[in-house]
Each structure stands twice: as structure tokens, then as C-alpha cells.
Amino acid sequence: MADEISVSAKRQLGYETTDLAMENARAVEAANASFITVHARTKVDGYHYPARWEWLGKINDVLTIPLVANGDIHSVDEFLRCREMSHCENFMWGRDAVIQPDLARQISAVQSGKVVEPMLWHEVVTVIIEMTGLMRAQPTMQDKKVLGRIKQWLAYLKRHYPEAALLFSEIRGMKQLQKADDLLWLNSTIGKELTGYK
Ligand SMILES: Cc1cc2nc3c(=O)[nH]c(=O)nc-3n(C[C@H](O)[C@H](O)[C@H](O)COP(=O)(O)O)c2cc1C
């Protein structure tokens, strides 16, 4: 039974330095992890410095378990560069999963030689509305918390969608979820008629 359970680990390159990066990755492998994800920064790097993808390549070359590359994949181009430097086949992204909800779709389209239209603002808002519904269905999620998550997501989305900045500025001071719902609904209708989106 125990060997049916897949256990993996996620690590950074180190705390202050990368001195133990290789040793740590080898330790994860020696402990029989199924795979390892490495965020290619040290803890003190925070998000202040670019991810060090070259370290992923070095680690990947000595491991026999799969390495999942993580850190600073914000676009299709960065994905391609990260793949080249890390020699990885598996990737993970954090911030851009929320900033560009369709990044995986764009990457997978490029890999299969297709062209996809980037997600439009009203489509993103539709996803936020769906997410709001899922959050509300959780018994532990009070309205205040749901509203907080919406604000948090919009703050991320501002980095890619100018419309999010406007919506964020309208919603940030709100205390009632219903009012935010109304604005979300309105935003979900913007541009639909122009694109034929149903
Ligand atoms: C909204 C958000 C949620 C995250 N949740 C987790 C998590 O649950 N577990 C984890 O190991 N890392 C988590 N992270 C960190 C990311 O997985 C990732 O290691 C880090 O953000 C660097 O990748 P990025 O440059 O693609 O953002 C999260 C990051 C963000 C922005």
C-alpha cells in the first residue's frame, strides 16, 4: 500500500546561499521522493531577483527522479528559455497561475503548433465569479473572507489586465460581498458582444 502513495518535495535553492542546493536535491532523491520541485531562488532572494534557471539544469543533470522547474515563468518565451536552461519536462508556476489564468493553455498551444487567443477580461471575470461560487460553498468561508480573496486576486490581475486595476480600485474599499458581486457581473458582460463570446 505504502508504495502506491506518491510523495514529492518542493524546495528552494537554499536559505541565504545556493551552497547546499545540490546536496539538498540529492537528499530528497535519496529519501525516495517520486519527484522534486525546485523554486530556483534562495529564500532571501524573495521575488527581488530573477530565478536562477541555470541551477535547475545542474540539479536535473545529476538526479534520476523528475525535476519540476519553478520560478519566473511569466510567458511562453520564458517557458521556452526555462526549458532550455533547466532541461526539464515538467514546470510549475505560482504568480502567473493567478495573473494569467490561461498561461498553461498558451504554452500547450505553442507546443502543439496552434495559435490561441489570449483570455479576454470578461472571460477572466467569469472565472472569478465561478471561483467565488466555489468559495461560498465552503462552510468555513464567510463573506468577508471571500471578498478578501477577490481583492487579492484582482491585485494580482492588475499586473496583466488594465481592467483589473479599475475594478480593484472600485472594490478595494467595499465591505459587502453583494456589491462586489454586482460589479463582477457587470465586468463579465463587457466586450462579450464584440467577441461573440457566449
Ligand atoms: C497565490 C500563490 C499561492 C501559492 N501557493 C503555494 C503553495 O500552496 N505551496 C507552495 O509550495 N508554493 C506556493 N506558492 C509559491 C509558488 O509555488 C512558487 O514557488 C513561487 O511563487 C515562485 O514561482 P513564480 O515565480 O512562478 O511565482 C504560491 C504562490 C502564489 C503566488
The ligand as a Gaussian input file, in Angstrom:
#p B3LYP/6-31G(d) Opt

LIG

0 1
 C       -1.108000      32.733000      -4.935000
 C        0.068000      31.837000      -4.677000
 C       -0.121000      30.660000      -3.982000
 C        0.962000      29.809000      -3.709000
 N        0.732000      28.646000      -3.022000
 C        1.770000      27.804000      -2.790000
 C        1.562000      26.568000      -2.125000
 O        0.457000      26.250000      -1.689000
 N        2.622000      25.745000      -1.933000
 C        3.874000      26.082000      -2.387000
 O        4.802000      25.296000      -2.205000
 N        4.105000      27.244000      -3.021000
 C        3.102000      28.107000      -3.235000
 N        3.333000      29.292000      -3.868000
 C        4.693000      29.627000      -4.310000
 C        4.820000      29.209000      -5.771000
 O        4.521000      27.864000      -5.944000
 C        6.220000      29.422000      -6.348000
 O        7.178000      28.609000      -5.697000
 C        6.689000      30.848000      -6.300000
 O        5.637000      31.778000      -6.408000
 C        7.697000      31.079000      -7.434000
 O        7.104000      30.816000      -8.679000
 P        6.608000      32.005000      -9.640000
 O        7.838000      32.826000      -9.955000
 O        6.022000      31.265000     -10.805000
 O        5.603000      32.796000      -8.859000
 C        2.271000      30.154000      -4.147000
 C        2.448000      31.359000      -4.839000
 C        1.375000      32.196000      -5.103000
 C        1.611000      33.481000      -5.842000

